[in-house]
């Protein structure tokens, strides 16, 4: 999920901000950075939120 989300978000952000000039290289770099941030967050954040919800007794 993190793979496709970072892929789509970086594609849209780069195309809006840069246009088509040197698009593939800028997009690949942007995607790599986005994926490196999205993957750990998609693993760690749900576990943290489950702990918070269980302490608050929300299910």
Buried (B, 14 or more C-beta within 10 A) or exposed (E): EBEEBBBEBBBEBBEEEEEEEEEEEBBEEBBEEBBEEBBEEBEEEEEEEEEEEEEEEEE
